[in-house]
């Protein structure tokens, strides 16, 4: 369990430290964009789970922390988190390009540029945070445990 909590805590602390040093906590709301949040981590997770199967997805998600997980369960976890990483990257790219198209389509309206630029950038932020918090800790633990079984 500490192998999961410690990397997530380190990643979260480094992000919060960077935000605090860069502009302080009042700027935290600038990082909240519901459409980007739904597009990247939520939709990516749903697509990965739908493609992998709901029951297998939950089993693969729990396997890294399950002390009784065998090599097959850990390989399944690696496959599932790899699929999730691919979905996250794909939706981040889609959101980035959608934001850029909206920026270019609205170059004459300065009031829309900031919002569209925020969408383009925030999907990348959400993708990076999703990878740091959801994917990488689970993949690291599953890979380590699988290597220990070999």
Backbone bond lengths (Angstrom), bond angles and torsions (degrees), N, CA, C in turn:
res aa  C-N    CA-C-N  psi(-1)  N-CA   C-N-CA  omega(-1)  CA-C   N-CA-C  phi
1 X - - - 1.448 - - 1.529 111.02 -
2 X 1.333 116.82 -37.76 1.466 120.25 179.33 1.527 110.46 -65.28
3 X 1.348 116.58 -29.32 1.463 120.65 178.46 1.518 111.18 -66.87
4 X 1.302 118.40 -21.29 1.459 122.18 176.50 1.524 110.71 -91.99
5 X 1.305 116.96 -44.73 1.463 121.43 -174.37 1.526 111.81 -69.39
6 X 1.323 117.71 -41.99 1.454 120.61 -175.59 1.529 112.87 -63.37
7 X 1.343 120.76 -49.33 1.472 118.45 177.99 1.525 113.11 -62.25
8 X 1.326 117.38 -38.71 1.465 120.35 178.87 1.524 109.84 -65.39
9 X 1.329 117.37 -41.80 1.469 120.98 178.75 1.526 111.23 -64.49
10 X 1.316 117.15 -40.94 1.473 120.69 178.42 1.521 110.21 -63.69
11 X 1.338 116.83 -45.68 1.474 120.58 179.60 1.524 110.67 -62.31
12 X 1.330 116.85 -45.81 1.465 120.35 -179.66 1.529 111.14 -63.58
13 X 1.317 116.67 -42.93 1.469 119.88 179.82 1.525 111.03 -63.71
14 X 1.324 117.81 -39.46 1.468 119.51 -179.78 1.525 111.35 -68.27
15 X 1.342 117.02 -38.07 1.465 119.92 177.56 1.530 109.94 -66.05
16 X 1.325 117.32 -46.77 1.465 120.24 179.36 1.526 111.88 -63.03
17 X 1.320 116.76 -39.63 1.459 120.72 177.58 1.528 110.52 -61.40
18 X 1.335 116.11 -45.28 1.457 120.31 179.96 1.524 110.99 -62.52
19 X 1.335 116.44 -43.48 1.466 119.54 178.12 1.520 111.68 -63.47
20 X 1.313 117.21 -42.47 1.450 121.36 -178.12 1.526 111.17 -65.25
21 X 1.334 116.49 -44.20 1.455 120.65 -179.44 1.529 110.90 -70.12
22 X 1.338 117.20 -36.09 1.467 120.88 -176.97 1.515 113.49 -71.79
23 X 1.311 117.27 -44.63 1.451 117.21 -174.45 1.504 114.01 -151.83
24 X 1.287 117.24 -4.85 1.454 119.70 -179.37 1.513 112.66 87.52
25 X 1.298 115.13 169.56 1.455 121.42 -176.47 1.532 114.97 -66.54
26 X 1.347 120.30 -24.17 1.460 117.97 177.69 1.534 113.14 -60.20
27 X 1.309 117.95 -22.87 1.457 121.32 -178.89 1.527 113.24 -84.66
28 X 1.314 116.94 -0.32 1.466 120.44 -178.70 1.524 111.87 -59.62
29 X 1.332 118.21 -37.75 1.460 120.74 -179.21 1.520 112.49 -65.44
30 X 1.319 117.73 -20.41 1.461 120.53 176.84 1.524 111.35 -66.26
31 X 1.325 116.87 -17.61 1.459 121.25 -178.79 1.526 112.69 -96.07
32 X 1.313 117.16 8.95 1.456 120.66 -179.72 1.529 109.02 -105.34
33 X 1.317 115.86 115.84 1.458 122.47 176.86 1.523 107.16 -142.38
34 X 1.315 116.35 104.24 1.458 121.59 -174.15 1.533 113.16 -58.17
35 X 1.333 120.70 -46.02 1.465 118.72 179.25 1.532 112.99 -60.03
36 X 1.328 117.13 -40.13 1.465 119.95 178.36 1.521 111.34 -67.57
37 X 1.322 115.74 -37.73 1.461 120.69 178.68 1.524 111.13 -65.01
38 X 1.325 116.16 -40.64 1.467 119.73 178.16 1.523 110.29 -69.93
39 X 1.324 117.36 -40.85 1.468 120.84 -176.30 1.520 112.58 -64.66
40 X 1.323 117.29 -46.76 1.470 118.03 -171.20 1.525 112.94 -85.24
41 X 1.328 121.40 -72.56 1.465 115.59 -173.56 1.525 113.75 -73.97
42 X 1.329 117.83 -38.93 1.469 119.48 -173.69 1.529 111.23 -71.58
43 X 1.334 116.76 -53.94 1.462 119.87 -178.62 1.524 111.10 -65.61
44 X 1.311 117.68 -37.28 1.465 120.34 178.02 1.522 110.89 -62.32
45 X 1.343 116.74 -43.93 1.467 120.19 179.29 1.525 110.29 -64.22
46 X 1.324 117.06 -42.73 1.463 120.36 -179.95 1.524 111.63 -64.21
47 X 1.316 117.52 -40.88 1.474 120.78 178.85 1.525 111.32 -67.08
48 X 1.316 117.28 -42.14 1.466 119.88 178.32 1.520 110.21 -64.04
49 X 1.317 117.22 -42.38 1.462 120.94 179.96 1.525 111.19 -67.90
50 X 1.327 117.39 -39.82 1.464 120.23 179.67 1.527 110.66 -65.71
51 X 1.314 117.36 -39.37 1.458 120.61 179.94 1.519 113.52 -73.58
52 X 1.307 116.43 -30.30 1.463 121.57 -176.63 1.524 111.11 -91.54
53 X 1.305 115.99 -20.24 1.464 121.63 -173.75 1.511 108.90 99.32
54 X 1.328 116.11 135.59 1.459 120.49 -173.85 1.517 112.42 -64.16
55 X 1.317 117.03 -46.36 1.463 120.31 -177.86 1.529 110.81 -65.42
56 X 1.332 116.81 -44.42 1.470 120.63 178.82 1.521 111.36 -66.34
57 X 1.341 116.36 -32.61 1.462 119.56 179.33 1.523 111.40 -65.88
58 X 1.326 116.28 -45.99 1.461 119.05 179.03 1.526 111.22 -65.98
59 X 1.329 117.15 -37.67 1.468 120.11 177.11 1.529 110.78 -65.17
60 X 1.326 116.74 -41.60 1.466 120.74 179.05 1.524 110.99 -67.65
61 X 1.320 116.69 -33.89 1.455 120.85 179.27 1.523 111.45 -68.47
62 X 1.342 116.71 -35.46 1.466 120.84 -177.99 1.532 112.90 -85.38
63 X 1.312 118.41 -20.91 1.468 122.13 -172.52 1.533 114.87 -55.06
64 X 1.338 120.49 -42.95 1.464 118.28 -177.99 1.527 114.03 -58.15
65 X 1.331 117.41 -30.15 1.463 120.41 -178.52 1.525 113.01 -99.37
66 X 1.320 117.08 -2.58 1.464 121.26 179.63 1.527 109.04 -83.97
67 X 1.344 117.84 113.96 1.465 119.42 -177.78 1.524 112.86 -63.27
68 X 1.322 118.04 -21.16 1.458 121.03 179.93 1.515 114.19 -94.42
69 X 1.326 117.38 5.97 1.467 120.32 -178.26 1.525 110.39 -66.56
70 X 1.333 115.19 132.92 1.460 120.12 178.27 1.528 109.98 -92.64
71 X 1.334 115.97 -178.88 1.464 121.11 -177.13 1.527 111.54 -60.68
72 X 1.327 117.46 -38.79 1.466 120.35 -179.67 1.527 110.82 -64.12
73 X 1.321 117.44 -41.22 1.465 120.70 179.13 1.524 110.94 -66.21
74 X 1.322 116.99 -37.92 1.461 120.45 179.40 1.525 111.33 -70.98
75 X 1.332 117.49 -37.58 1.470 120.49 174.79 1.528 110.22 -64.47
76 X 1.320 116.25 -39.49 1.458 120.80 176.75 1.530 110.27 -62.56
77 X 1.311 117.16 -39.53 1.457 121.18 177.66 1.524 111.13 -63.82
78 X 1.326 116.35 -42.23 1.463 119.93 177.27 1.527 111.01 -63.46
79 X 1.334 116.80 -41.10 1.469 120.28 178.61 1.524 110.45 -64.67
80 X 1.330 116.78 -43.20 1.459 119.93 -177.96 1.519 111.68 -67.24
81 X 1.318 117.47 -44.99 1.464 119.14 179.93 1.534 110.80 -68.23
82 X 1.330 116.90 -30.09 1.466 119.74 173.54 1.518 111.33 -65.14
83 X 1.338 115.98 -42.10 1.464 120.16 176.47 1.528 110.35 -63.88
84 X 1.320 116.97 -42.38 1.463 120.85 178.05 1.525 110.76 -60.65
85 X 1.322 116.85 -42.68 1.470 120.55 178.46 1.525 110.66 -60.58
86 X 1.314 117.03 -40.81 1.458 120.55 177.93 1.522 112.46 -64.37
87 X 1.342 116.31 -42.24 1.462 120.14 177.71 1.524 110.56 -64.64
88 X 1.325 117.32 -41.72 1.466 120.57 179.34 1.526 110.13 -60.96
89 X 1.324 116.61 -46.80 1.468 120.34 -179.87 1.526 111.12 -63.32
90 X 1.322 116.90 -40.54 1.470 120.39 -179.39 1.521 111.77 -65.40
91 X 1.322 116.84 -45.87 1.459 119.23 179.67 1.526 111.44 -69.39
92 X 1.315 117.95 -32.10 1.464 120.27 176.03 1.522 110.19 -65.17
93 X 1.323 116.59 -43.71 1.468 119.83 177.56 1.528 110.59 -63.03
94 X 1.323 116.78 -43.58 1.463 120.89 178.16 1.528 110.95 -59.19
95 X 1.324 117.17 -47.55 1.462 120.68 179.44 1.516 112.31 -64.14
96 X 1.326 116.51 -39.02 1.461 120.72 178.33 1.521 110.21 -61.69
97 X 1.320 116.77 -48.47 1.465 119.48 -178.66 1.524 112.37 -69.49
98 X 1.325 117.32 -34.82 1.464 119.40 175.40 1.530 109.94 -62.79
99 X 1.312 117.03 -43.32 1.458 120.23 177.61 1.510 112.17 -62.46
100 X 1.339 116.42 -41.23 1.468 119.61 179.04 1.523 111.76 -66.40
101 X 1.320 117.26 -40.20 1.473 120.38 177.07 1.525 109.96 -62.77
102 X 1.323 117.03 -42.79 1.467 119.95 178.82 1.530 111.53 -64.98
103 X 1.321 116.64 -34.66 1.470 119.59 176.44 1.523 109.39 -64.28
104 X 1.325 116.01 -49.17 1.468 119.87 -178.19 1.528 111.85 -65.92
105 X 1.323 117.09 -34.07 1.459 120.20 179.99 1.524 112.03 -71.98
106 X 1.331 116.80 -21.78 1.469 120.59 -176.33 1.526 112.46 -118.15
107 X 1.301 117.52 32.38 1.465 119.63 -178.93 1.529 112.43 -61.40
108 X 1.316 116.91 -27.19 1.462 120.36 -179.91 1.519 113.76 -78.98
109 X 1.333 117.65 -15.14 1.466 121.55 -177.67 1.529 109.11 -113.29
110 X 1.313 115.39 96.85 1.470 120.58 -175.26 1.524 112.76 -63.02
111 X 1.330 118.06 -24.01 1.462 119.91 -178.53 1.528 112.25 -70.11
112 X 1.319 118.35 -20.93 1.463 121.68 -179.46 1.525 113.03 -95.80
113 X 1.307 117.45 -14.39 1.460 120.21 -175.63 1.524 112.72 -64.74
114 X 1.321 116.95 -45.09 1.467 120.53 -177.93 1.516 112.30 -62.49
115 X 1.309 117.02 -44.47 1.469 121.55 -179.62 1.536 110.59 -64.03
116 X 1.327 116.65 -43.50 1.458 119.87 -179.37 1.529 111.94 -70.17
117 X 1.309 116.77 -35.36 1.460 119.93 175.75 1.520 110.59 -66.95
118 X 1.329 116.23 -37.71 1.467 119.78 177.28 1.526 110.90 -62.23
119 X 1.329 117.45 -42.26 1.465 120.30 177.31 1.524 110.09 -61.00
120 X 1.319 116.68 -44.96 1.459 120.67 -178.53 1.523 111.90 -61.03
121 X 1.316 116.28 -38.27 1.465 119.75 -177.62 1.530 111.44 -84.43
122 X 1.321 117.63 -40.71 1.462 120.24 -175.02 1.523 113.16 -66.78
123 X 1.327 119.03 -30.29 1.465 118.12 176.20 1.521 110.27 -63.19
124 X 1.321 116.60 -34.48 1.473 119.65 176.70 1.524 110.91 -69.71
125 X 1.323 116.90 -38.73 1.469 120.94 177.09 1.523 109.85 -63.17
126 X 1.334 116.71 -47.31 1.464 120.32 -179.96 1.522 111.55 -63.72
127 X 1.334 117.10 -35.36 1.464 119.83 177.19 1.528 110.54 -65.05
128 X 1.321 116.17 -44.44 1.470 119.54 -179.98 1.522 111.06 -64.15
129 X 1.326 116.89 -44.04 1.466 120.29 179.46 1.526 110.50 -65.20
130 X 1.335 117.39 -40.72 1.468 120.96 178.14 1.525 110.78 -61.23
131 X 1.313 116.10 -42.45 1.469 119.65 178.68 1.529 110.40 -65.04
132 X 1.338 116.70 -42.32 1.465 120.25 -178.41 1.520 112.95 -69.38
133 X 1.324 117.36 -34.45 1.461 120.39 -173.47 1.529 112.44 -97.42
134 X 1.324 117.75 -39.09 1.457 120.44 -175.43 1.524 113.69 -95.82
135 X 1.314 116.65 -49.72 1.460 120.49 -167.79 1.530 112.82 -86.33
136 X 1.308 117.04 -55.61 1.470 119.73 -171.69 1.529 114.33 -62.31
137 X 1.335 120.05 -43.30 1.469 117.37 177.62 1.531 112.45 -61.60
138 X 1.332 116.91 -44.24 1.472 119.40 -179.90 1.513 110.99 -64.68
139 X 1.330 118.23 -42.98 1.475 121.25 179.17 1.531 111.18 -63.86
140 X 1.316 116.12 -41.52 1.464 119.98 -178.65 1.527 111.04 -63.56
141 X 1.316 116.17 -44.93 1.469 119.88 -179.51 1.524 110.65 -66.76
142 X 1.333 116.97 -44.46 1.470 120.07 179.92 1.528 110.60 -62.66
143 X 1.317 117.59 -42.84 1.469 120.98 -179.97 1.531 111.36 -65.53
144 X 1.322 116.35 -41.36 1.466 119.91 178.95 1.534 110.89 -64.28
145 X 1.325 115.89 -45.50 1.477 119.86 -179.08 1.520 110.91 -66.70
146 X 1.331 117.43 -36.48 1.465 120.75 177.80 1.519 110.69 -67.29
147 X 1.324 117.16 -39.16 1.466 120.75 176.77 1.529 110.78 -65.07
148 X 1.310 117.37 -35.89 1.470 120.53 178.54 1.523 112.03 -67.63
149 X 1.336 116.91 -29.56 1.471 120.41 179.52 1.530 112.15 -75.94
150 X 1.315 116.16 -23.49 1.476 119.95 -176.37 1.503 112.33 -75.61
